[in-house]
Each structure stands twice: as structure tokens, then as C-alpha cells.
Amino acid sequence: MSLEYPQDLRYLDSHEYARLDGEIATIGITEFAVEQLGDIVFLDLLEIGDAVTKGDTFGTIESVKAVETLNSPISGTVIERNEGLIESPEQVADDPYGEGWFLKLRVNDPGEVFEDSLTADEYSALVEGV
């Protein structure tokens, strides 16, 4: 199975992504990360109203293999979190770029997402070793 790398996302080398829509960023983890983690059993995320700074932790994800921290690709305030995913974290594997998003942030500076992040082509080259 070949992995997807949507062109409209910005990626971190720690496998989080951000989809920017004006002042709102949708954050999640990549299909590659989901594959590496295996069966996801627990997800802990910031609460609505919490502020996060780019590079800081916004939660943890636990699989049968590992517990990983989640790093924010952009600074902002949490305006929405995917409650359905917290209750059924295994569902992130079904659609990581769609229904499997984690948080929505009102961003402080939309341009910040382009600093130190990767394009789809750069990220795919990184994870596939191309």
C-alpha cells in the first residue's frame, strides 16, 4: 500500500501535520505515523481554550507498541478537539487526514506554519528515504 501525502498540508519531521484554513489550523498525525504506531489504544489531547506554542506538546498517543508525545506544528488556542477520537482512538487509522484529525487551533500567526515545516514532497522523501 502506498502512503498518502496530501499537498495542502505542512508536515513536521515528528509526523504531525497542519492544514491551514485562514486563521484555523487542523492538526493530526500522518498516515506514516499511524502505520509505525500500530494499533492505537489511547489518545490524550489539550482541552478547548488551552494555548499551545509551536513545538510544544499538545497531547500523547499510545499504541500497543509505544507512547509518543504529539508536537504542535503551529502556535494557537484550541477551539475544537475530536472527542469521538478520544473515545475511539483506533479510528485515527481509518482516515488520518480527514475524520482522524486531533485538534483545531485558532492560530496566532498563519505564516508560522511554513517555518521549519516540510512540504508533502519533502516529507515523503524523508519517511521513504528517497
C-alpha positions as CSV (number, residue, x, y, z in Angstrom):
1,M,0.0,0.0,0.0
2,S,1.4,3.4,-0.9
3,L,1.0,6.1,1.7
4,E,-0.7,9.4,1.0
5,Y,0.9,12.8,1.5
6,P,-1.8,15.5,0.8
7,Q,-0.3,18.5,-0.9
8,D,-2.3,21.0,1.1
9,L,-0.7,20.0,4.4
10,R,2.5,21.1,6.2
11,Y,4.4,18.3,7.9
12,L,6.8,18.0,10.9
13,D,9.6,15.5,10.9
14,S,8.0,14.1,14.1
15,H,5.0,13.1,11.8
16,E,2.4,15.7,12.8
17,Y,0.6,17.7,10.1
18,A,-1.3,21.0,9.9
19,R,-3.9,22.0,7.4
20,L,-4.3,25.8,7.4
21,D,-7.6,27.4,6.5
22,G,-7.3,31.1,7.2
23,E,-6.8,31.5,10.9
24,I,-7.8,27.9,11.7
25,A,-5.3,25.0,11.7
26,T,-6.4,21.4,11.8
27,I,-3.7,19.2,13.4
28,G,-3.3,15.4,13.3
29,I,-0.7,12.8,12.6
30,T,0.3,11.3,9.3
31,E,-0.6,8.0,7.7
32,F,3.1,7.0,8.1
33,A,2.9,7.7,11.9
34,V,-0.3,5.6,12.2
35,E,1.4,2.7,10.4
36,Q,4.5,3.0,12.6
37,L,2.5,3.0,15.8
38,G,0.3,0.0,15.0
39,D,-2.9,-0.4,17.0
40,I,-3.7,2.9,18.7
41,V,-5.3,2.4,22.2
42,F,-5.3,5.8,23.9
43,L,-5.2,9.5,23.0
44,D,-4.8,12.4,25.4
45,L,-5.2,16.0,24.0
46,L,-5.3,19.5,25.2
47,E,-8.7,21.0,26.3
48,I,-10.7,23.6,24.4
49,G,-9.3,27.0,25.4
50,D,-5.8,25.8,26.1
51,A,-2.9,27.6,24.3
52,V,-0.1,25.8,22.7
53,T,3.2,27.1,21.3
54,K,4.8,25.7,18.1
55,G,7.0,22.8,19.0
56,D,5.3,22.2,22.4
57,T,3.4,19.1,23.3
58,F,-0.4,19.1,22.6
59,G,-1.0,15.6,23.8
60,T,0.1,11.9,23.8
61,I,-0.9,8.9,21.7
62,E,-0.5,5.4,22.9
63,S,-0.4,2.2,20.9
64,V,0.3,-1.4,21.7
65,K,4.0,-0.6,20.8
66,A,4.7,2.8,22.2
67,V,3.6,6.1,23.9
68,E,4.5,9.1,21.8
69,T,4.2,12.8,22.5
70,L,2.5,15.0,20.0
71,N,4.2,18.3,19.0
72,S,2.3,21.3,17.6
73,P,3.3,22.5,14.1
74,I,1.9,26.0,14.9
75,S,1.1,28.2,17.9
76,G,-2.5,28.9,18.8
77,T,-5.5,28.3,21.0
78,V,-7.6,25.1,20.9
79,I,-11.1,25.8,19.6
80,E,-12.1,22.2,18.9
81,R,-11.0,18.7,19.7
82,N,-12.0,15.5,18.2
83,E,-14.0,14.0,21.1
84,G,-15.0,10.9,19.0
85,L,-11.3,10.1,18.5
86,I,-10.6,10.4,22.3
87,E,-13.4,7.8,22.9
88,S,-12.3,5.6,20.0
89,P,-8.7,6.3,19.3
90,E,-8.2,3.4,16.9
91,Q,-10.4,5.3,14.4
92,V,-7.5,7.6,13.6
93,A,-6.1,4.8,11.4
94,D,-9.3,4.9,9.2
95,D,-8.8,8.4,7.9
96,P,-5.8,10.3,9.5
97,Y,-6.2,13.3,7.1
98,G,-10.0,13.6,7.3
99,E,-12.1,12.3,10.2
100,G,-8.9,11.4,12.1
101,W,-7.9,15.0,13.0
102,F,-7.0,15.7,16.6
103,L,-7.3,19.5,17.3
104,K,-8.4,22.7,15.6
105,L,-6.5,25.8,16.7
106,R,-7.1,29.5,16.2
107,V,-3.6,30.4,15.1
108,N,-1.5,33.3,16.3
109,D,0.4,33.8,13.0
110,P,-0.7,31.7,10.0
111,G,2.8,32.2,8.4
112,E,4.4,30.4,11.3
113,V,3.4,27.0,9.9
114,F,5.8,27.5,7.0
115,E,8.8,27.9,9.3
116,D,10.7,24.6,9.9
117,S,7.9,22.5,8.4
118,L,8.0,20.3,5.3
119,T,6.0,20.2,2.1
120,A,4.4,16.9,1.1
121,D,7.3,16.1,-1.3
122,E,9.9,16.9,1.4
123,Y,8.1,14.8,4.0
124,S,7.6,11.8,1.7
125,A,11.3,11.9,0.8
126,L,12.1,12.0,4.5
127,V,10.0,9.0,5.5
128,E,10.5,6.9,2.4
129,G,14.3,7.6,2.3
130,V,14.0,8.7,-1.4
